[in-house]
């Protein structure tokens, strides 16, 4: 399976343990999931009444391989036992990170602009369109796709968890994306968009000449925009 989103599902388990709120594999099956998202799936124990965060469960010697997929739980042997998850891609999967859907309560599982699932997928073997029929990857020609069923249509580019921006930006429209950004570069003749899920820091020498500076700080909920005048704005 590729580019699937399992979110907000629940199951009442027939067993005393977890049973897979989103996926339960039986009879020695061995599925592979790529570019997927699992979030807010639950199972209920019918004996104790306890409701648990629970995305995937493997029974009867079944195994599951996942790569470039946002997994609901933290990456521990208790959550994803090596015997039934022998090929869980720790280097490319995301674990226990809110995918930041537009409105999961109303069933809108498209990604907000600062979702960690954006540009976190793999282009190899991907589909050319998302569930809305829109172009994937977006924009066309980039080498990375989004995780999940929907391709975000508003931004492109990607970055590491922490990004220190020091190179000069002299023309065009520039996007820098990361968890934390420290910007020390000069921006001239360019429109710069700095977008971070944690923090954006402007050191004293930062300036934008005749351009707007936009930053998402602390997540999608807080948008700070400052329009630079013709003179230098610090």
C-alpha positions as CSV (number, residue, x, y, z in Angstrom):
1,X,0.0,0.0,0.0
2,X,1.2,3.5,-0.8
3,X,0.0,7.0,0.2
4,X,-2.7,5.8,2.6
5,X,-4.0,7.7,5.6
6,X,-5.5,5.8,8.6
7,X,-6.8,8.4,11.1
8,X,-9.5,8.4,13.7
9,X,-10.4,4.7,13.5
10,X,-11.3,2.6,16.5
11,X,-12.0,-1.1,17.2
12,X,-13.3,-3.1,20.1
13,X,-10.7,-5.8,20.6
14,X,-11.8,-9.5,20.8
15,X,-8.6,-10.1,22.8
16,X,-7.3,-8.9,26.1
17,X,-4.5,-7.0,24.4
18,X,-4.2,-4.5,21.5
19,X,-5.8,-5.4,18.3
20,X,-4.9,-2.7,15.8
21,X,-7.1,0.4,15.7
22,X,-6.2,0.9,12.0
23,X,-4.7,-2.3,10.7
24,X,-4.7,-5.9,12.0
25,X,-2.8,-8.5,10.0
26,X,-3.6,-12.3,10.2
27,X,-2.6,-15.6,8.8
28,X,1.1,-15.0,8.2
29,X,0.5,-12.0,6.0
30,X,3.4,-9.6,5.1
31,X,2.1,-6.3,3.8
32,X,4.3,-3.3,3.1
33,X,3.2,0.3,3.6
34,X,5.0,3.3,2.1
35,X,4.3,7.0,2.3
36,X,1.5,6.4,4.8
37,X,0.1,8.2,7.8
38,X,-1.3,6.6,11.0
39,X,-2.8,8.9,13.6
40,X,-5.3,8.9,16.4
41,X,-6.4,5.3,16.0
42,X,-7.6,3.4,19.1
43,X,-8.6,0.0,20.4
44,X,-10.8,-0.8,23.3
45,X,-10.3,-3.7,25.6
46,X,-13.8,-5.3,26.1
47,X,-12.8,-6.8,29.5
48,X,-11.3,-3.7,31.2
49,X,-12.9,-1.0,29.1
50,X,-9.5,0.6,28.7
51,X,-9.0,2.6,25.4
52,X,-5.5,2.6,24.1
53,X,-3.6,4.4,21.3
54,X,-3.2,1.6,18.8
55,X,-2.4,1.7,15.1
56,X,-1.1,-1.7,13.9
57,X,-1.2,-5.2,15.3
58,X,0.2,-8.4,13.8
59,X,-1.1,-11.8,14.7
60,X,-0.4,-15.4,13.5
61,X,3.2,-14.7,12.6
62,X,2.3,-11.8,10.4
63,X,4.9,-9.1,9.8
64,X,4.6,-5.6,8.5
65,X,7.2,-3.4,6.7
66,X,6.9,0.4,6.7
67,X,9.0,3.0,5.1
68,X,8.6,6.8,4.7
69,X,5.5,6.5,6.9
70,X,4.3,8.6,9.9
71,X,3.7,6.0,12.6
72,X,1.3,6.9,15.4
73,X,3.4,5.6,18.4
74,X,7.0,6.2,19.5
75,X,9.6,3.9,18.1
76,X,10.0,1.4,20.9
77,X,10.2,-2.4,20.9
78,X,7.0,-2.4,23.1
79,X,5.0,-0.5,20.4
80,X,6.6,-2.1,17.4
81,X,8.1,-5.5,18.4
82,X,11.0,-6.5,16.1
83,X,9.6,-10.0,15.6
84,X,6.5,-8.6,13.9
85,X,8.0,-5.4,12.6
86,X,11.3,-6.6,11.2
87,X,11.6,-4.0,8.5
88,X,10.4,-0.8,10.2
89,X,12.4,2.0,8.6
90,X,13.7,4.0,11.5
91,X,15.7,6.3,9.2
92,X,12.8,7.5,7.1
93,X,9.7,6.9,9.1
94,X,8.4,9.5,11.5
95,X,7.2,8.5,14.9
96,X,4.6,10.0,17.2
97,X,4.5,13.3,15.4
98,X,1.2,15.0,14.9
99,X,0.6,15.2,11.1
100,X,-1.4,18.4,11.5
101,X,-4.4,17.7,9.4
102,X,-6.5,20.6,8.3
103,X,-9.6,19.5,10.3
104,X,-9.5,15.8,11.3
105,X,-12.7,16.2,13.4
106,X,-14.6,17.0,10.2
107,X,-12.8,14.4,8.2
108,X,-10.5,16.8,6.3
109,X,-7.2,14.8,6.4
110,X,-5.3,17.2,4.1
111,X,-2.1,18.5,5.5
112,X,-1.6,22.0,7.0
113,X,1.3,23.9,5.5
114,X,3.7,23.1,8.4
115,X,2.8,19.4,8.7
116,X,5.9,17.2,9.3
117,X,4.5,14.8,6.6
118,X,5.1,17.4,3.9
119,X,8.1,16.4,1.7
120,X,8.8,13.5,4.0
121,X,7.8,10.8,1.6
122,X,9.6,9.0,-1.2
123,X,9.0,9.7,-4.9
124,X,10.0,6.2,-6.1
125,X,6.9,4.1,-6.8
126,X,4.6,7.0,-5.9
127,X,1.3,7.8,-7.6
128,X,1.1,10.7,-10.0
129,X,-2.1,12.1,-8.4
130,X,-3.4,12.3,-4.9
131,X,-6.9,11.4,-3.6
132,X,-8.2,14.7,-4.9
133,X,-6.8,14.0,-8.3
134,X,-4.2,16.8,-7.8
135,X,-0.6,16.6,-9.0
136,X,1.9,14.6,-7.0
137,X,4.6,15.6,-6.3
138,X,3.9,19.3,-6.0
139,X,5.3,21.2,-7.7
140,X,6.0,18.8,-10.5
141,X,9.7,18.0,-10.9
142,X,10.7,18.0,-7.2
143,X,12.3,14.8,-6.0
144,X,10.1,14.3,-2.9
145,X,6.5,13.7,-2.1
146,X,4.2,14.1,0.9
147,X,3.2,11.3,3.2
148,X,-0.5,10.3,3.2
149,X,-3.4,10.4,0.7
150,X,-3.2,14.1,0.0
151,X,-0.4,16.2,-1.5
152,X,-0.1,19.7,-0.1
153,X,-0.5,22.1,-2.9
154,X,0.8,25.3,-1.3
155,X,4.5,24.8,-0.5
156,X,7.5,22.9,-1.7
157,X,11.0,22.3,-0.4
158,X,12.3,20.6,2.6
159,X,14.9,20.8,5.3
160,X,16.4,19.1,8.4
161,X,15.3,19.3,12.0
162,X,17.6,22.3,12.6
163,X,18.7,24.7,9.8
164,X,21.2,27.5,10.0
165,X,20.8,29.8,7.0
166,X,24.0,31.6,6.2
167,X,24.2,31.7,2.4
168,X,23.1,34.9,0.6
169,X,19.8,34.9,-1.2
170,X,19.8,37.3,-4.1
171,X,16.9,36.5,-6.4
172,X,13.8,34.5,-6.9
173,X,11.3,33.1,-4.3
174,X,13.0,31.1,-1.6
175,X,11.5,28.7,0.9
176,X,13.4,27.3,3.9
177,X,11.7,24.7,6.0
178,X,12.9,23.0,9.2
179,X,12.0,22.4,12.8
180,X,14.2,25.2,14.0
181,X,15.7,28.0,11.9
182,X,18.4,30.5,12.6
183,X,18.7,33.1,9.8
184,X,21.8,35.2,9.5
185,X,21.9,35.8,5.8
186,X,21.2,38.9,3.7
187,X,18.1,38.9,1.5
188,X,18.2,41.1,-1.5
189,X,15.9,41.0,-4.6
190,X,14.1,37.9,-3.2
191,X,10.9,37.0,-1.5
192,X,11.9,34.8,1.4
193,X,9.6,32.4,3.3
194,X,11.0,30.9,6.5
195,X,8.8,28.2,8.0
196,X,9.5,26.2,11.1
197,X,7.5,24.0,13.4
198,X,9.4,25.0,16.5
199,X,11.2,28.4,16.3
200,X,12.6,31.0,13.9
201,X,15.5,33.1,15.2
202,X,16.7,36.3,13.5
203,X,20.1,37.1,14.7
204,X,21.1,40.9,14.9
205,X,22.8,41.0,11.5
206,X,19.7,39.7,9.6
207,X,18.1,42.1,7.3
208,X,15.6,42.1,4.4
209,X,16.0,44.8,1.8
210,X,12.7,45.8,0.1
211,X,11.1,42.4,0.7
212,X,8.5,40.8,3.0
213,X,9.6,38.3,5.6
214,X,7.1,35.6,6.7
215,X,7.6,33.1,9.5
216,X,5.5,30.3,11.0
217,X,6.5,30.2,14.6
218,X,5.4,27.5,17.1
219,X,3.3,25.6,14.5
220,X,0.6,26.5,12.0
221,X,-1.5,28.4,14.4
222,X,0.8,31.4,14.7
223,X,1.6,33.4,11.6
224,X,3.8,36.4,11.9
225,X,4.2,38.5,8.8
226,X,6.3,41.7,8.5
227,X,6.5,43.7,5.3
228,X,9.9,45.3,4.8
229,X,10.0,48.8,3.6
230,X,12.4,50.0,0.9
231,X,15.0,50.5,3.5
232,X,16.6,47.8,5.6
233,X,14.3,46.1,8.1
234,X,15.9,44.3,11.1
